[in-house]
Amino acid sequence: MRATLLLLLYLAILVAFAVWLTDRPGTVEIVWQGYVIEFEFGILVLGVGLLMAVSAVSYRLWRALVHAPAGFRKNRSVSRRERGYQALTGGMVAIAAGDAEAAKRAARKADTLLEDTALPLLLSAQAAQLSGNDTEAHRHFEAMTERPDPFTEFLGLRGLLTEAMRAEDWLGAHTLASRARALRPETPWLIRTCFELEVRLRKWVEAQTTLAQAVRTDVIPKTDAGYYGAAIRVERSREAEAAGDLAVAIELAREALKLQPSMIPAVAREAALFGRDGKARQGAKLVERAWATNPHSDLAAVYRGLGPEEEDPIALVKRMEKLHKLNPDHPESLLALAEVELEAQLWGAARSHLMRVEAGSEGRPATRRVYHLLARLEAAENDDSGAARDWLQRAASAPEDPAWVCDVCGTVSPMWTALCDNCGSFATLRWRTPSRAAHLPNPAAQALLPEMA
Ligand SMILES: [Zn+2]
């Protein structure tokens, strides 16, 4: 289309030029060796033009003749490549169709035709994987990682990484993933894999850096990142404390709290560390602030520990009353208070608080915990094992207490951890009612019975 337009344009210019020449008649006279040649000017111009055109065409023809063998060779190598890629395509189709033998044949053919690409290696590896020959697949992937071009190296690493993940060799997988990430740092699936491996391996500092990149590249949504970041810092804080670095532990817990102000494990951690650092008052303030909106048995446990050493049980009750007043009708408040009242042998107060929970304070149905405490009260106050047994029977049919439950495998953990102890999932522990059948006999309740008999 464009070529036609150009040709028309040339013709138009030519015609215009011819018209312009005929409008301006005149002659050119050439005198040479006594001859006189006289030209019409227009004819001369056209003649010169024609001569130039003929020379140009002749030159091209001559060039084409001289360079013919190289062009022929080029055509031949193009067709070699074409056949190579055809073999590759055939191999991919064979892989998709599940025909490992045909794929292997195609890979060998492609390999002899395509010298400068490692794609046949990838096809061979996939064919080996398809036929269940992991050793051979591994060998091909290894060979790919040794190729000088980064694309092939990356594909080889990806193959080896998939193998390592399947074999649950997390450390090996992380080494491979890091190598691949150095080649292609922005690959989303790789960022996610690195993050998952780093948290699994408790490489918290690296996980924190990867998380920041994951958020920048939209691999992990911002809404999840806050909780993930806080979970990582709580674990780092635990490790710092275990290593005896209290100041770092406190700072990390503070960072976690800043990311997730209402995260119970972060509040509990920071408050407990303040206590250990001789700042019990500050720790208590943290718990009290959270208690008003989000009372939790983990916070109550930390709060108990924030008293002076060898604290008198009555003094402990006094402190607990302060916490209770911040959220007076919540079952968690009543239970926390009743527990210390039981220990201080304030039977009447303990009973009245427990009975309020049992009646469903704030419309929250009583769970097993309150019945266990009532059984303890009967046994301790009146030595009444019959009444205790009755409460324990009620406990068996009551709804289970909420606990830290893994969203992935359903395992109940006695304390919050960033990684599930059972399945190793990250940030999946949630405070909720365990999903297993609520009417199963509670082993803890059964254990109580012989003790009291
Ligand atoms: Zn789990």
Residues whose N, C-alpha, C, O or C-beta is under 5 A from the ligand:
A	BS01	ZN	C406 V408 C409 G410 T411 C420 N422 C423 G424 S425
